[in-house]
């Protein structure tokens, strides 16, 4: 007896459907019901989406919060740039040059409700946060001390916690808000923010457990007391609806290799237009900040907008990669992406706790990331590897993080739960 895989079955079924004419409404109704059943097992998106990410056919990939699988569309975009580099402009393909780079800023800006003039290219998320800190605190003992405190929370990203703790050694007053049941209460943020707070820095969606800040409430508190708000949005952009203006965020940065479906090596920095140059001066210098450079007169014209925070050339292949990623995300639609993820994370939140995995993500969290307490991190790592389920185990914290994306299905959830049941 031959057993067909799902992909083979779908191909066969499609061929049969194309060659057979339905003759009764009952037959048509049966096909419609079968389609609906299949759709409910995949989630909001059909199986064709899964085929756009070949690597996930090799394992049950529940780890997009760490690194999103590369899509065929992104690989094709990178190949096009490489073909140009190999063959030259005579082929007519074109490099990912200034016009496409400006268009990419516009596309990213559209995802977060920002203008292209408010977007700069950076190397990664942390690079953007460093630009913001150095600009805000320049002139205050060389950026290593002086007046003004910084407020963060303990669900922030590792790099940020490390950076601000190191700056604390140099004279910056640092205030860290503790979580309550793995969430940050705006009222606790309010207790830490005062008239001397210069910067409030937060991970809009925490990489720890997917918790999403009430940024609108935190920003209102910060602004009322004269502080500015920075948001690390790498775990949010492409996964949840974002509006920098409505949320009251002044500065934000994101790498591109998670929910934007790009690669490592390039990122975006958002700086609110009215804060550019004045509140956030330039602290690094490079040729991308100027135009019409006259070598003899040593004169130039400054580039407008957030380009003032850029320095040298950008990795054009990585830019092409995320450009294709944003196109893909936009075509699917953020609301549908969110709805798809919610179907799957709701199941994890419901079905893993009875197996002994305490949820560390507040119920109702509107992100694709969930975390659970582990009884035995080593044993969990072993069964996940044996079962070919990819997740993130933080051994020294006995914590498991799972994250779903557009290619994941209910079968992935079935498989994950089944494997974890064996610990």
ZAMARGU-4260 file (C-alpha; in steps of 0.2 Angstrom, whole numbers, plus 5000, padded with zeros to 4 digits):
<rodrens>
0) 5000/5000/5000 | 5007/5017/4995 | 5004/5032/5007 | 5003/5049/4999 | 5011/5064/5008
5) 5001/5080/5010 | 5009/5088/4995 | 5007/5073/4984 | 4989/5071/4989 | 4985/5090/4985
10) 4993/5088/4968 | 4983/5072/4964 | 4967/5080/4971 | 4970/5095/4960 | 4973/5085/4945
15) 4957/5075/4948 | 4947/5090/4951 | 4953/5098/4935 | 4947/5082/4925 | 4931/5078/4933
20) 4915/5089/4931 | 4904/5091/4946 | 4886/5086/4941 | 4877/5089/4957 | 4875/5102/4970
25) 4878/5089/4983 | 4895/5085/4976 | 4899/5104/4975 | 4894/5105/4993 | 4905/5091/4998
30) 4921/5098/4990 | 4917/5115/4998 | 4916/5107/5015 | 4932/5097/5012 | 4941/5114/5007
35) 4935/5122/5023 | 4941/5108/5034 | 4958/5109/5026 | 4959/5127/5028 | 4954/5126/5046
40) 4969/5114/5048 | 4981/5126/5040 | 4975/5141/5049 | 4970/5157/5040 | 4983/5154/5026
45) 4983/5140/5013 | 4996/5127/5011 | 5004/5136/4997 | 5011/5149/5009 | 5021/5135/5017
50) 5028/5130/5001 | 5036/5147/5000 | 5048/5142/5014 | 5057/5126/5009 | 5067/5124/5025
55) 5051/5121/5036 | 5047/5105/5026 | 5062/5097/5035 | 5057/5101/5053 | 5043/5108/5063
60) 5049/5126/5064 | 5042/5135/5079 | 5057/5147/5081 | 5054/5163/5070 | 5056/5174/5085
65) 5074/5169/5084 | 5076/5169/5065 | 5063/5168/5051 | 5065/5155/5038 | 5071/5162/5021
70) 5057/5163/5008 | 5060/5159/4990 | 5054/5176/4986 | 5069/5183/4996 | 5081/5171/4989
75) 5076/5176/4971 | 5078/5195/4975 | 5096/5192/4982 | 5100/5181/4966 | 5094/5196/4955
80) 5106/5208/4963 | 5120/5195/4962 | 5116/5192/4944 | 5118/5210/4941 | 5135/5211/4950
85) 5141/5196/4940 | 5134/5201/4923 | 5134/5220/4924 | 5121/5233/4919 | 5120/5227/4901
90) 5108/5213/4907 | 5096/5227/4912 | 5092/5220/4929 | 5099/5234/4939 | 5107/5235/4956
95) 5097/5239/4972 | 5102/5257/4970 | 5096/5274/4977 | 5079/5274/4969 | 5075/5256/4976
100) 5083/5261/4993 | 5071/5276/4994 | 5057/5265/4989 | 5061/5252/5003 | 5061/5266/5016
105) 5044/5271/5010 | 5038/5253/5011 | 5045/5250/5029 | 5037/5267/5034 | 5020/5262/5028
110) 5021/5247/5040 | 5024/5258/5055 | 5015/5274/5049 | 5031/5284/5046 | 5037/5295/5031
115) 5052/5290/5021 | 5061/5305/5028 | 5059/5297/5046 | 5068/5281/5041 | 5087/5278/5041
120) 5096/5262/5037 | 5106/5254/5051 | 5116/5238/5054 | 5104/5231/5066 | 5092/5235/5080
125) 5105/5238/5093 | 5114/5249/5081 | 5099/5260/5080 | 5097/5261/5099 | 5115/5266/5101
130) 5112/5280/5089 | 5098/5286/5099 | 5107/5285/5116 | 5123/5294/5109 | 5112/5308/5101
135) 5101/5311/5116 | 5116/5311/5129 | 5129/5319/5118 | 5137/5334/5127 | 5133/5326/5144
140) 5150/5321/5149 | 5154/5314/5132 | 5139/5303/5132 | 5145/5294/5148 | 5136/5304/5162
145) 5127/5319/5167 | 5109/5324/5171 | 5094/5314/5166 | 5090/5296/5170 | 5085/5281/5159
150) 5070/5270/5162 | 5069/5252/5155 | 5061/5236/5161 | 5067/5218/5164 | 5058/5211/5149
155) 5069/5221/5137 | 5081/5213/5125 | 5098/5207/5132 | 5109/5219/5122 | 5099/5234/5129
160) 5100/5228/5147 | 5119/5225/5145 | 5121/5242/5137 | 5112/5252/5150 | 5120/5243/5164
165) 5137/5247/5157 | 5132/5265/5155 | 5126/5265/5173 | 5144/5262/5178 | 5149/5278/5169
170) 5137/5289/5178 | 5120/5287/5170 | 5106/5284/5182 | 5097/5268/5177 | 5079/5263/5183
175) 5073/5245/5179 | 5055/5241/5181 | 5051/5223/5187 | 5038/5213/5179 | 5022/5206/5187
180) 5017/5189/5181 | 5027/5192/5166 | 5019/5208/5161 | 5025/5227/5163 | 5012/5237/5171
185) 5011/5255/5165 | 5008/5261/5183 | 5025/5254/5188 | 5033/5263/5173 | 5024/5279/5179
190) 5032/5277/5196 | 5050/5276/5188 | 5048/5290/5176 | 5050/5308/5183 | 5054/5325/5177
195) 5072/5320/5176 | 5070/5305/5165 | 5078/5308/5148 | 5074/5292/5139 | 5062/5278/5141
200) 5068/5262/5132 | 5057/5247/5129 | 5055/5232/5118 | 5038/5234/5111 | 5036/5216/5110
205) 5047/5206/5122 | 5058/5193/5115 | 5057/5185/5132 | 5039/5180/5131 | 5030/5190/5118
210) 5023/5202/5130 | 5017/5218/5121 | 5019/5235/5130 | 5004/5247/5131 | 5016/5259/5123
215) 5002/5272/5121 | 5000/5273/5140 | 5019/5273/5143 | 5022/5286/5130 | 5009/5298/5137
220) 5017/5297/5154 | 5034/5299/5147 | 5030/5314/5137 | 5020/5322/5151 | 5036/5322/5161
225) 5048/5328/5147 | 5055/5311/5142 | 5057/5303/5125 | 5052/5285/5121 | 5063/5273/5111
230) 5055/5256/5105 | 5064/5241/5100 | 5052/5234/5087 | 5061/5220/5079 | 5048/5207/5086
235) 5034/5218/5081 | 5037/5225/5064 | 5028/5213/5051 | 5019/5203/5065 | 5007/5215/5073
240) 4999/5232/5067 | 5010/5247/5071 | 5008/5265/5071 | 5022/5276/5078 | 5011/5291/5079
245) 4997/5284/5088 | 5008/5274/5100 | 5018/5290/5104 | 5035/5283/5100 | 5049/5295/5096
250) 5062/5283/5091 | 5062/5265/5085 | 5074/5252/5077 | 5072/5235/5070 | 5083/5222/5061
255) 5075/5213/5047 | 5078/5194/5049 | 5063/5191/5060 | 5045/5195/5055 | 5050/5206/5040
260) 5057/5190/5032 | 5074/5198/5027 | 5091/5193/5033 | 5105/5199/5045 | 5116/5214/5041
265) 5103/5228/5039 | 5090/5237/5049 | 5079/5252/5050 | 5080/5267/5062 | 5064/5278/5064
270) 5067/5296/5071 | 5052/5307/5072 | 5054/5321/5060 | 5053/5336/5072 | 5066/5328/5083
275) 5079/5326/5069 | 5095/5336/5071 | 5089/5346/5086 | 5084/5334/5100 | 5094/5320/5091
280) 5110/5327/5084 | 5121/5318/5072 | 5135/5309/5082 | 5143/5299/5067 | 5148/5305/5050
285) 5148/5298/5033 | 5146/5301/5014 | 5128/5296/5014 | 5123/5311/5024 | 5128/5324/5010
290) 5126/5327/4992 | 5134/5339/4979 | 5151/5337/4988 | 5164/5349/4981 | 5181/5342/4984
295) 5190/5359/4980 | 5179/5370/4990 | 5176/5356/5003 | 5158/5361/5003 | 5142/5350/5002
300) 5123/5350/5005 | 5116/5340/5019 | 5104/5326/5014 | 5087/5329/5021 | 5078/5318/5034
305) 5084/5304/5044 | 5098/5301/5031 | 5108/5312/5043 | 5110/5296/5054 | 5117/5285/5040
310) 5136/5283/5037 | 5143/5272/5023 | 5136/5260/5010 | 5122/5248/5014 | 5122/5229/5010
315) 5112/5230/4995 | 5108/5211/4994 | 5101/5211/5011 | 5091/5227/5006 | 5084/5217/4992
320) 5080/5203/5003 | 5070/5213/5015 | 5062/5223/5001 | 5055/5206/4995 | 5050/5201/5013
325) 5040/5217/5016 | 5032/5215/4999 | 5027/5197/5004 | 5021/5203/5022 | 5011/5217/5014
330) 5002/5206/5001 | 4997/5194/5015 | 4991/5208/5026 | 4996/5211/5044 | 4978/5208/5051
335) 4978/5191/5043 | 4995/5187/5049 | 4990/5192/5066 | 4974/5181/5065 | 4983/5166/5058
340) 4996/5167/5073 | 4982/5169/5086 | 4974/5153/5080 | 4990/5144/5084 | 4996/5152/5099
345) 4979/5151/5107 | 4981/5132/5106 | 4998/5132/5114 | 4992/5143/5128 | 4977/5131/5131
350) 4985/5114/5128 | 5002/5115/5136 | 4999/5121/5154 | 4989/5105/5158 | 5004/5095/5153
355) 5014/5104/5166 | 5021/5119/5156 | 5016/5135/5165 | 5012/5149/5153 | 5024/5164/5155
360) 5015/5174/5142 | 4999/5184/5148 | 4983/5177/5140 | 4977/5188/5127 | 4994/5194/5121
365) 4993/5200/5103 | 5009/5193/5097 | 5015/5177/5088 | 5027/5173/5103 | 5023/5162/5118
370) 5034/5156/5133 | 5032/5142/5146 | 5041/5137/5162 | 5051/5121/5160 | 5053/5107/5173
375) 5069/5100/5165 | 5077/5111/5152 | 5090/5098/5147 | 5076/5085/5144 | 5066/5097/5134
380) 5080/5101/5123 | 5083/5082/5120 | 5065/5078/5115 | 5063/5093/5104 | 5079/5089/5095
385) 5074/5070/5093 | 5056/5076/5087 | 5063/5088/5075 | 5054/5103/5083 | 5063/5119/5083
390) 5061/5131/5098 | 5071/5141/5110 | 5076/5134/5126 | 5084/5146/5139 | 5092/5133/5150
395) 5098/5144/5164 | 5080/5151/5166 | 5071/5135/5163 | 5061/5144/5149 | 5054/5138/5132
400) 5050/5150/5119 | 5039/5145/5104 | 5035/5157/5090 | 5023/5154/5075 | 5023/5162/5058
405) 5013/5162/5042 | 5019/5144/5036 | 5014/5136/5052 | 4999/5125/5053 | 4988/5116/5066
410) 4998/5100/5062 | 5014/5109/5068 | 5005/5113/5085 | 4999/5095/5086 | 5017/5089/5083
415) 5024/5101/5096 | 5012/5096/5109 | 5015/5078/5106 | 5033/5079/5107 | 5033/5090/5123
420) 5021/5077/5131 | 5036/5065/5131 | 5046/5075/5143
</rodrens>
